[in-house]
């Protein structure tokens, strides 16, 4: 049985890219280049790209993104 990666300090070939990526994100946050904050669903215009929404809310979010129905193209 393999030891748990969280408890094993040495590098593992299969997770090496994940560790590098994690440390890059940590550096970016520490420098203050990016701030992570919660965005309420009513203010998050990309919600239609991540989950199903009611038609009215979907339309309200997609309009600022410039996403239109095919039937509106004419």
C-alpha positions in Angstrom: 0.0 0.0 0.0 1.4 3.4 -1.0 1.8 6.1 1.7 -0.5 9.1 1.6 1.0 12.0 -0.5 0.0 14.5 2.1 2.2 12.7 4.7 5.1 11.9 2.4 7.4 14.9 1.9 9.3 13.6 -1.1 8.3 14.5 -4.7 6.1 12.1 -6.6 6.4 12.1 -10.4 2.6 12.0 -11.0 1.9 15.0 -8.8 4.9 17.2 -9.6 3.0 19.5 -12.0 0.3 20.0 -9.4 2.8 21.0 -6.7 4.5 23.5 -9.1 1.1 25.0 -10.1 0.1 25.3 -6.4 3.3 27.1 -5.5 2.9 29.5 -8.4 -0.6 30.4 -7.3 0.6 30.9 -3.7 3.3 33.3 -4.9 0.9 35.3 -7.0 -1.4 35.7 -4.0 1.4 36.6 -1.7 2.6 39.3 -4.1 -0.9 40.8 -4.1 -1.3 40.5 -7.9 -4.6 38.7 -7.4 -7.2 39.0 -4.6 -9.6 36.1 -4.0 -13.1 37.2 -3.0 -16.6 35.8 -3.0 -18.8 37.1 -5.8 -22.6 36.7 -5.1 -24.4 34.8 -7.9 -26.5 38.0 -8.7 -23.2 39.8 -9.5 -21.3 37.0 -11.2 -21.8 37.4 -15.0 -20.0 34.2 -15.8 -22.5 32.0 -13.9 -24.3 30.9 -17.1 -21.1 29.4 -18.3 -20.7 27.4 -15.0 -24.2 26.2 -14.0 -27.8 26.2 -15.2 -29.8 29.3 -14.3 -33.4 30.4 -14.6 -34.1 32.0 -18.1 -34.4 35.6 -16.7 -31.2 35.4 -14.7 -29.4 33.7 -17.6 -30.4 36.5 -20.0 -29.4 39.2 -17.5 -25.9 37.7 -17.1 -25.2 36.9 -20.7 -26.1 40.3 -22.1 -23.0 42.0 -20.6 -20.9 39.2 -22.1 -22.3 39.9 -25.6 -23.8 36.4 -25.8 -26.9 36.3 -27.9 -29.4 33.7 -29.1 -28.9 32.6 -32.7 -32.5 33.8 -33.5 -31.4 37.3 -32.5 -28.6 37.5 -35.1 -30.8 38.6 -38.0 
